[in-house]
């Protein structure tokens, strides 16, 4: 049986930053993901990085975060995270990130809706991709082990204490167990519940849910206003800080929060000339997906769920908590899109998402890297038993007479359309819960019997986890 002091599940900024922090604390972790290196930067940027570069303190940033999130925002978490933003920018710059600049050499900052001051910085429409690349370089320098051929199946817990994890080797179909002292969940969000697993399966949240963790923040599904209508292409809010304007089809300017499903457009015809080079990828994507030229034509947009902010409840150290914060699921941590620290409330302040990824990843990695040095391994027999359970789970999927993978994904998206901010009521939630129970009972049918590179099996496993998260959403 393989063993590691610390296992990090994920491939994006939160997972990478956690790995770097753990390594700096003296523990070299293993990072597990079913996708390859670089996959953590494949999704579209929703916004850049918010930081109070031109302000004497981060108090205004904190206040804007609380105003956007409403009463459900944890004010202490907001203050803590916003207070780290300038340090995060300095660290990324020190590691080699090329920020968009202004006269005088400082990182460029722009003002977007929700912010009282200009504080959006980054690399145009490539902020997430470039940050991920920089973090991958830093992880490699520290000798972090990357396993991009393994898909987690289940956590191995012993009375709320981590003992290990079971995984399936995508290349061979073999089920393996990894004994570990601690696990950090830091995967993509579960926004694919409303569309497709490819858009975000929320593996970290689903692993926690299946292990008996009650997820938090599920009643908040922030809407991203700049999604090209009829597609899953999300455009960065940084465009609005560089001359882009949101309008009704009649030409009247509106706030991004007023974007509707069928009467809103994004006008990029007057984007600043010195900003154009930072959005070349956006120009190409729009042209390829719609045939529209953003320098001459307006882009039809609608609000969609492009990311999620709920997940496993965590404390200030990134530890997953139980009993409303009174206890710790020993050895279990979460960061980024897999966690809920209370910073993001009903609405998401632009630029805070990737900031929270980096800050929460660093905090969890540091604490876990220190903690695992003081505790022994345990529960190897439990890992072996979980391997047997996981093997039976795969066998059941292969022998099931249930719905196809595609049908299950489409049905799940249809059911969850009623569980969106603005349309949540007792009747719709009850109906969704009942429909999810039926979908779960029907099962998922796997038609591909091969063991090697079985992507259908991989998607089926993700869908089972997504249904677990959806069930908690319908009850939240």
Rosetta blueprint (number, residue, H / E / L):
1 X L
2 X E
3 X E
4 X E
5 X E
6 X E
7 X E
8 X E
9 X E
10 X L
11 X L
12 X L
13 X H
14 X H
15 X H
16 X H
17 X H
18 X H
19 X H
20 X H
21 X H
22 X H
23 X H
24 X H
25 X L
26 X L
27 X L
28 X L
29 X L
30 X E
31 X E
32 X E
33 X L
34 X L
35 X L
36 X L
37 X L
38 X L
39 X H
40 X H
41 X H
42 X L
43 X L
44 X L
45 X L
46 X L
47 X L
48 X L
49 X E
50 X E
51 X L
52 X L
53 X L
54 X L
55 X L
56 X L
57 X L
58 X L
59 X H
60 X H
61 X H
62 X H
63 X H
64 X H
65 X H
66 X H
67 X H
68 X H
69 X H
70 X H
71 X H
72 X H
73 X L
74 X L
75 X H
76 X H
77 X H
78 X H
79 X H
80 X H
81 X H
82 X H
83 X L
84 X L
85 X H
86 X H
87 X H
88 X H
89 X H
90 X H
91 X H
92 X H
93 X H
94 X H
95 X H
96 X L
97 X L
98 X L
99 X L
100 X L
101 X E
102 X L
103 X L
104 X L
105 X L
106 X L
107 X E
108 X L
109 X L
110 X E
111 X L
112 X L
113 X L
114 X L
115 X L
116 X L
117 X L
118 X L
119 X L
120 X E
121 X E
122 X L
123 X L
124 X H
125 X H
126 X H
127 X H
128 X H
129 X H
130 X H
131 X H
132 X H
133 X H
134 X H
135 X H
136 X H
137 X H
138 X H
139 X H
140 X H
141 X H
142 X L
143 X L
144 X L
145 X E
146 X E
147 X E
148 X L
149 X L
150 X E
151 X E
152 X E
153 X E
154 X E
155 X E
156 X E
157 X E
158 X L
159 X L
160 X L
161 X E
162 X E
163 X E
164 X E
165 X E
166 X E
167 X E
168 X E
169 X E
170 X L
171 X L
172 X L
173 X L
174 X L
175 X E
176 X E
177 X E
178 X E
179 X E
180 X E
181 X E
182 X E
183 X E
184 X E
185 X E
186 X L
187 X L
188 X L
189 X L
190 X L
191 X H
192 X H
193 X H
194 X H
195 X L
196 X L
197 X H
198 X H
199 X H
200 X L
201 X L
202 X L
203 X H
204 X H
205 X H
206 X H
207 X H
208 X H
209 X H
210 X H
211 X L
212 X L
213 X L
214 X L
215 X E
216 X E
217 X L
218 X L
219 X L
220 X L
221 X L
222 X L
223 X L
224 X E
225 X E
226 X E
227 X E
228 X E
229 X L
230 X L
231 X L
232 X L
233 X L
234 X E
235 X L
236 X L
237 X H
238 X H
239 X H
240 X H
241 X H
242 X L
243 X L
244 X L
245 X E
246 X E
247 X E
248 X E
249 X L
250 X L
251 X L
252 X L
253 X E
254 X L
255 X L
256 X H
257 X H
258 X H
259 X L
260 X L
261 X L
262 X L
263 X L
264 X E
265 X E
266 X E
267 X E
268 X L
269 X L
270 X L
271 X L
272 X L
273 X L
274 X L
275 X L
276 X H
277 X H
278 X H
279 X H
280 X H
281 X H
282 X H
283 X H
284 X H
285 X H
286 X H
287 X H
288 X H
289 X H
290 X H
291 X L
292 X L
293 X L
294 X L
295 X L
296 X L
297 X L
298 X L
299 X E
300 X E
301 X E
302 X E
303 X E
304 X E
305 X L
306 X L
307 X L
308 X L
309 X L
310 X L
311 X E
312 X E
313 X E
314 X E
315 X L
316 X L
317 X L
318 X L
319 X E
320 X E
321 X E
322 X E
323 X L
324 X L
325 X L
326 X L
327 X E
328 X E
329 X E
330 X E
331 X E
332 X E
333 X E
334 X E
335 X L
336 X H
337 X H
338 X H
339 X E
340 X E
341 X L
342 X L
343 X L
344 X L
345 X L
346 X L
347 X L
348 X L
349 X L
350 X L
351 X L
352 X H
353 X H
354 X H
355 X H
356 X H
357 X H
358 X H
359 X H
360 X H
361 X H
362 X H
363 X H
364 X H
365 X H
366 X H
367 X H
368 X H
369 X H
370 X H
371 X H
372 X H
373 X H
374 X H
375 X L
376 X L
377 X L
378 X L
379 X L
380 X H
381 X H
382 X H
383 X H
384 X H
385 X H
386 X H
387 X H
388 X H
389 X H
390 X H
391 X H
392 X H
393 X H
394 X H
395 X H
396 X H
397 X H
398 X H
399 X H
400 X L
401 X L
402 X L
403 X E
404 X L
405 X H
406 X H
407 X H
408 X H
409 X H
410 X H
411 X H
412 X H
413 X H
414 X H
415 X H
416 X H
417 X L
418 X L
419 X L
420 X L
421 X L
422 X L
423 X L
424 X L
425 X L
426 X H
427 X H
428 X H
429 X H
430 X H
431 X H
432 X H
433 X H
434 X H
435 X H
436 X H
437 X H
438 X H
439 X H
440 X H
441 X H
442 X H
443 X L
444 X E
445 X L
446 X L
447 X L
448 X L
449 X L
450 X L
451 X L
452 X L
453 X L
454 X L
455 X H
456 X H
457 X H
458 X H
459 X H
460 X H
461 X H
462 X H
463 X H
464 X H
465 X H
466 X H
467 X H
468 X H
469 X H
470 X H
471 X H
472 X H
473 X H
474 X H
475 X H
476 X L
